[in-house]
Each structure stands twice: as C-alpha cells, then as structure tokens.
Amino acid sequence: SDAKQRGLVGETANGYLAAVMSGAEIDALVKSVNDQRRKRYQQIAQKNGISLEAVQVRAGQVAIDKTPAGQYVNRGGGWVKK
C-alpha cells in the first residue's frame, strides 16, 4: 500500500503488481506480493473450475478499479496515473 502511494509499484491488467521504479527492495516486494496473489488465484480457479488466466484478468480489473486516483495502473499500454 505504501509502495503504491509512493508511486514505486502499480496494478496491472493481468492481476499482478509490477514495479514502476525498479530496485532490489521493490523487486523483492513485487515478487512476494505476486507469489501470494498467484497462490490465491490458483485456489480460486480450481475451486470454480475456471482457468487461472480468467481469474488473473478479473482480479486485474478489480484491482485497477479499486486503485485510488493518483496511483499507477498499467492496462497494457504503459504506466498511467489513475
């Protein structure tokens, strides 16, 4: 949350966090968060009998929709402030 507010990371359309500004600590944070998300997405996909990709796309849209104004999102065309 703090890293998002500071503009270091942002939400992407594929349901994962990505670094806006790369660095060892930021990259480690992104990997940790995304590992947790991937695990949760796999559980949801398995429980509902749908593909992991479908869960990722839906989660990405929800995360982007919930992102407050002024934070970064990437819908596939590069980083923009919402």
Short mmCIF file of the C-alpha atoms (twelve columns), coordinates in Angstrom:
data_MODEL
# 
_entry.id   MODEL 
# 
loop_
_atom_site.group_PDB 
_atom_site.id 
_atom_site.type_symbol 
_atom_site.label_atom_id 
_atom_site.label_alt_id 
_atom_site.label_comp_id 
_atom_site.label_asym_id 
_atom_site.label_seq_id 
_atom_site.Cartn_x 
_atom_site.Cartn_y 
_atom_site.Cartn_z 
_atom_site.pdbx_PDB_model_num 
ATOM 1  C CA . SER A 1  0.000   0.000   0.000   1 
ATOM 2  C CA . ASP A 2  2.780   2.435   0.934   1 
ATOM 3  C CA . ALA A 3  4.787   1.494   -2.160  1 
ATOM 4  C CA . LYS A 4  1.709   2.128   -4.313  1 
ATOM 5  C CA . GLN A 5  1.100   5.503   -2.678  1 
ATOM 6  C CA . ARG A 6  4.735   6.450   -3.262  1 
ATOM 7  C CA . GLY A 7  4.497   5.542   -6.970  1 
ATOM 8  C CA . LEU A 8  7.016   2.709   -6.764  1 
ATOM 9  C CA . VAL A 9  4.620   -0.050  -7.867  1 
ATOM 10 C CA . GLY A 10 1.293   -0.256  -9.628  1 
ATOM 11 C CA . GLU A 11 -1.501  -2.603  -10.569 1 
ATOM 12 C CA . THR A 12 -1.564  -4.351  -13.936 1 
ATOM 13 C CA . ALA A 13 -4.336  -5.769  -16.112 1 
ATOM 14 C CA . ASN A 14 -3.054  -9.317  -15.553 1 
ATOM 15 C CA . GLY A 15 -3.829  -9.189  -11.830 1 
ATOM 16 C CA . TYR A 16 -0.319  -8.687  -10.581 1 
ATOM 17 C CA . LEU A 17 1.684   -5.877  -9.093  1 
ATOM 18 C CA . ALA A 18 4.621   -4.517  -11.091 1 
ATOM 19 C CA . ALA A 19 7.491   -2.170  -10.367 1 
ATOM 20 C CA . VAL A 20 7.141   1.338   -11.750 1 
ATOM 21 C CA . MET A 21 10.653  2.076   -10.492 1 
ATOM 22 C CA . SER A 22 12.934  -0.929  -10.264 1 
ATOM 23 C CA . GLY A 23 15.267  -1.667  -7.387  1 
ATOM 24 C CA . ALA A 24 16.232  -4.664  -5.277  1 
ATOM 25 C CA . GLU A 25 13.792  -3.931  -2.443  1 
ATOM 26 C CA . ILE A 26 10.961  -3.032  -4.789  1 
ATOM 27 C CA . ASP A 27 11.530  -6.124  -6.925  1 
ATOM 28 C CA . ALA A 28 11.528  -8.323  -3.805  1 
ATOM 29 C CA . LEU A 29 8.270   -6.748  -2.627  1 
ATOM 30 C CA . VAL A 30 6.641   -7.262  -6.028  1 
ATOM 31 C CA . LYS A 31 7.759   -10.909 -6.124  1 
ATOM 32 C CA . SER A 32 6.447   -11.577 -2.615  1 
ATOM 33 C CA . VAL A 33 3.057   -9.975  -3.272  1 
ATOM 34 C CA . ASN A 34 2.690   -11.671 -6.656  1 
ATOM 35 C CA . ASP A 35 3.618   -15.094 -5.265  1 
ATOM 36 C CA . GLN A 36 0.822   -14.713 -2.713  1 
ATOM 37 C CA . ARG A 37 -1.624  -13.499 -5.354  1 
ATOM 38 C CA . ARG A 38 -0.754  -16.357 -7.734  1 
ATOM 39 C CA . LYS A 39 -1.376  -18.890 -4.990  1 
ATOM 40 C CA . ARG A 40 -4.751  -17.329 -4.196  1 
ATOM 41 C CA . TYR A 41 -5.706  -17.078 -7.886  1 
ATOM 42 C CA . GLN A 42 -4.880  -20.770 -8.372  1 
ATOM 43 C CA . GLN A 43 -7.129  -21.672 -5.432  1 
ATOM 44 C CA . ILE A 44 -9.984  -19.608 -6.845  1 
ATOM 45 C CA . ALA A 45 -9.559  -21.092 -10.325 1 
ATOM 46 C CA . GLN A 46 -9.508  -24.647 -9.013  1 
ATOM 47 C CA . LYS A 47 -12.480 -24.092 -6.709  1 
ATOM 48 C CA . ASN A 48 -14.576 -22.626 -9.522  1 
ATOM 49 C CA . GLY A 49 -13.375 -24.862 -12.356 1 
ATOM 50 C CA . ILE A 50 -12.092 -21.955 -14.435 1 
ATOM 51 C CA . SER A 51 -8.717  -21.106 -15.888 1 
ATOM 52 C CA . LEU A 52 -6.024  -19.313 -13.951 1 
ATOM 53 C CA . GLU A 53 -5.898  -16.739 -16.750 1 
ATOM 54 C CA . ALA A 54 -9.600  -15.933 -16.291 1 
ATOM 55 C CA . VAL A 55 -9.054  -15.307 -12.590 1 
ATOM 56 C CA . GLN A 56 -5.989  -13.160 -13.285 1 
ATOM 57 C CA . VAL A 57 -7.826  -10.972 -15.793 1 
ATOM 58 C CA . ARG A 58 -10.800 -10.481 -13.472 1 
ATOM 59 C CA . ALA A 59 -8.548  -9.762  -10.494 1 
ATOM 60 C CA . GLY A 60 -6.595  -7.260  -12.558 1 
ATOM 61 C CA . GLN A 61 -9.742  -5.376  -13.499 1 
ATOM 62 C CA . VAL A 62 -10.955 -5.328  -9.890  1 
ATOM 63 C CA . ALA A 63 -7.559  -4.128  -8.615  1 
ATOM 64 C CA . ILE A 64 -7.391  -1.367  -11.231 1 
ATOM 65 C CA . ASP A 65 -10.960 -0.300  -10.466 1 
ATOM 66 C CA . LYS A 66 -10.113 -0.082  -6.747  1 
ATOM 67 C CA . THR A 67 -6.867  1.830   -7.277  1 
ATOM 68 C CA . PRO A 68 -7.206  5.350   -5.875  1 
ATOM 69 C CA . ALA A 69 -6.653  8.405   -8.052  1 
ATOM 70 C CA . GLY A 70 -3.013  9.387   -8.348  1 
ATOM 71 C CA . GLN A 71 -1.629  5.836   -8.195  1 
ATOM 72 C CA . TYR A 72 -0.188  3.965   -11.171 1 
ATOM 73 C CA . VAL A 73 -2.008  1.381   -13.282 1 
ATOM 74 C CA . ASN A 74 -0.998  -0.408  -16.462 1 
ATOM 75 C CA . ARG A 75 -3.783  -1.726  -18.688 1 
ATOM 76 C CA . GLY A 76 -1.275  -2.898  -21.285 1 
ATOM 77 C CA . GLY A 77 -0.259  0.426   -22.783 1 
ATOM 78 C CA . GLY A 78 2.252   1.577   -20.194 1 
ATOM 79 C CA . TRP A 79 2.045   3.241   -16.809 1 
ATOM 80 C CA . VAL A 80 -0.529  5.962   -16.225 1 
ATOM 81 C CA . LYS A 81 -1.748  7.669   -13.104 1 
ATOM 82 C CA . LYS A 82 -5.355  6.906   -12.454 1 
# 
